[in-house]
Amino acid sequence: MPVELSYLQAVVLGIVEGLTEFLPISSTGHLTIAEHLLGLPVDDRAVTAYTAIIQIGAIAATFIFFAKKIARLFLAWVRGLSSAPAREDRDYGLAWAVVVGSLPVGVVGFLARDLISGPLRTLWVVAIGLIVWSAVIWVAEQRHDVLQREGRQRGESGVTLVDGLVIGLVQCFALVPGVSRSGATISAGLLRGINRVTATELSFFMAIPALTAAGLFELLQARDDLGALGVGQMLVGILVAFAVAYASIAWLLRFVATNSLRPFVWYRVALGAVLVVALSSGWISAT
């Protein structure tokens, strides 16, 4: 039976996507929870595709928020491809770090697409992902504090190609619902000795190709199924996600400038524990 999506459900999912896409609390996990609470089948192909497609709104927010910086990095990268002196520009190296870091998740995501949209789309996986990855974020923050006290942190000018590759590889863990793409990439950056603000910005930049590709791929693959959800509802979800994500980006950058990610760790663990109790008690089903 085709899934019907109301405009109210589209607004709710758009808000959840916009709020959680860039916070280290897992947008996929929260969308899975929201879909379940809204009575939507979380393992339905059309619903899975819808959650990927409304990410386009969040990506558009990233493009607009960082428009000048993205243009600067792109131009530095293009100039460096044909000019040796231009390769000395720190933006050229930073651009390459973003490019290289964006590749692994695309490859792994494509190869494991059936696993990601099928067996992994359960609330048990979300609960485990939320709790387990919280430990990684905590350890990353501990290392950040040590390096900060010792004055050994690196900023934007110190980001290397190896940093980009490592962060990109760690980003693949975010394909598991509950882990969080931003939680994975920011943690990897902190563990590499990059300061929190720079690691957060790298997380934003690496999100652009990964989420754009995922959204467009799902749009093409599920174009027939999406008709049942409604074009209007899809557009509403994208627009709401855009507006909320833009505000979320601005807030997170201000927050990480003076605060650690530990409050998000406590939230993740608490939410994961609630899910475990609810699932174990039979109050809610996993799919």
ChimeraX attribute file (.defattr): number of C-alpha atoms within 10 A of each C-alpha:
attribute: neighborCount
match mode: 1-to-1
recipient: residues
	/A:1	4
	/A:2	11
	/A:3	17
	/A:4	16
	/A:5	16
	/A:6	13
	/A:7	17
	/A:8	13
	/A:9	19
	/A:10	25
	/A:11	20
	/A:12	19
	/A:13	26
	/A:14	30
	/A:15	21
	/A:16	22
	/A:17	30
	/A:18	31
	/A:19	24
	/A:20	23
	/A:21	28
	/A:22	26
	/A:23	21
	/A:24	27
	/A:25	28
	/A:26	29
	/A:27	26
	/A:28	26
	/A:29	25
	/A:30	23
	/A:31	23
	/A:32	28
	/A:33	20
	/A:34	18
	/A:35	21
	/A:36	19
	/A:37	11
	/A:38	15
	/A:39	9
	/A:40	18
	/A:41	16
	/A:42	24
	/A:43	18
	/A:44	17
	/A:45	17
	/A:46	25
	/A:47	23
	/A:48	22
	/A:49	23
	/A:50	24
	/A:51	25
	/A:52	21
	/A:53	24
	/A:54	26
	/A:55	27
	/A:56	23
	/A:57	27
	/A:58	32
	/A:59	28
	/A:60	21
	/A:61	24
	/A:62	22
	/A:63	18
	/A:64	13
	/A:65	16
	/A:66	16
	/A:67	12
	/A:68	11
	/A:69	14
	/A:70	16
	/A:71	12
	/A:72	14
	/A:73	20
	/A:74	17
	/A:75	14
	/A:76	22
	/A:77	23
	/A:78	14
	/A:79	16
	/A:80	18
	/A:81	11
	/A:82	10
	/A:83	11
	/A:84	10
	/A:85	9
	/A:86	16
	/A:87	17
	/A:88	12
	/A:89	16
	/A:90	17
	/A:91	22
	/A:92	21
	/A:93	23
	/A:94	23
	/A:95	25
	/A:96	21
	/A:97	23
	/A:98	27
	/A:99	18
	/A:100	19
	/A:101	30
	/A:102	26
	/A:103	20
	/A:104	19
	/A:105	24
	/A:106	19
	/A:107	13
	/A:108	14
	/A:109	20
	/A:110	14
	/A:111	11
	/A:112	13
	/A:113	13
	/A:114	11
	/A:115	13
	/A:116	16
	/A:117	20
	/A:118	15
	/A:119	11
	/A:120	17
	/A:121	23
	/A:122	20
	/A:123	25
	/A:124	20
	/A:125	18
	/A:126	27
	/A:127	25
	/A:128	20
	/A:129	24
	/A:130	29
	/A:131	21
	/A:132	15
	/A:133	24
	/A:134	29
	/A:135	13
	/A:136	18
	/A:137	25
	/A:138	18
	/A:139	15
	/A:140	20
	/A:141	20
	/A:142	16
	/A:143	16
	/A:144	24
	/A:145	16
	/A:146	13
	/A:147	18
	/A:148	15
	/A:149	9
	/A:150	9
	/A:151	9
	/A:152	13
	/A:153	18
	/A:154	19
	/A:155	14
	/A:156	17
	/A:157	12
	/A:158	14
	/A:159	25
	/A:160	16
	/A:161	17
	/A:162	14
	/A:163	22
	/A:164	28
	/A:165	20
	/A:166	18
	/A:167	30
	/A:168	27
	/A:169	21
	/A:170	21
	/A:171	30
	/A:172	21
	/A:173	21
	/A:174	23
	/A:175	21
	/A:176	22
	/A:177	28
	/A:178	32
	/A:179	31
	/A:180	30
	/A:181	31
	/A:182	27
	/A:183	28
	/A:184	26
	/A:185	32
	/A:186	31
	/A:187	32
	/A:188	25
	/A:189	28
	/A:190	27
	/A:191	22
	/A:192	21
	/A:193	23
	/A:194	26
	/A:195	23
	/A:196	25
	/A:197	21
	/A:198	22
	/A:199	27
	/A:200	26
	/A:201	19
	/A:202	25
	/A:203	27
	/A:204	22
	/A:205	22
	/A:206	25
	/A:207	25
	/A:208	20
	/A:209	18
	/A:210	21
	/A:211	22
	/A:212	19
	/A:213	18
	/A:214	19
	/A:215	22
	/A:216	15
	/A:217	16
	/A:218	20
	/A:219	18
	/A:220	11
	/A:221	14
	/A:222	16
	/A:223	13
	/A:224	10
	/A:225	18
	/A:226	23
	/A:227	15
	/A:228	14
	/A:229	19
	/A:230	16
	/A:231	11
	/A:232	13
	/A:233	21
	/A:234	21
	/A:235	18
	/A:236	20
	/A:237	30
	/A:238	28
	/A:239	22
	/A:240	22
	/A:241	31
	/A:242	27
	/A:243	18
	/A:244	21
	/A:245	30
	/A:246	22
	/A:247	14
	/A:248	19
	/A:249	24
	/A:250	12
	/A:251	12
	/A:252	17
	/A:253	15
	/A:254	11
	/A:255	13
	/A:256	16
	/A:257	13
	/A:258	9
	/A:259	11
	/A:260	17
	/A:261	20
	/A:262	14
	/A:263	9
	/A:264	17
	/A:265	22
	/A:266	14
	/A:267	15
	/A:268	24
	/A:269	21
	/A:270	15
	/A:271	17
	/A:272	25
	/A:273	16
	/A:274	13
	/A:275	22
	/A:276	19
	/A:277	13
	/A:278	14
	/A:279	16
	/A:280	13
	/A:281	10
	/A:282	10
	/A:283	10
	/A:284	15
	/A:285	13
	/A:286	20
	/A:287	18
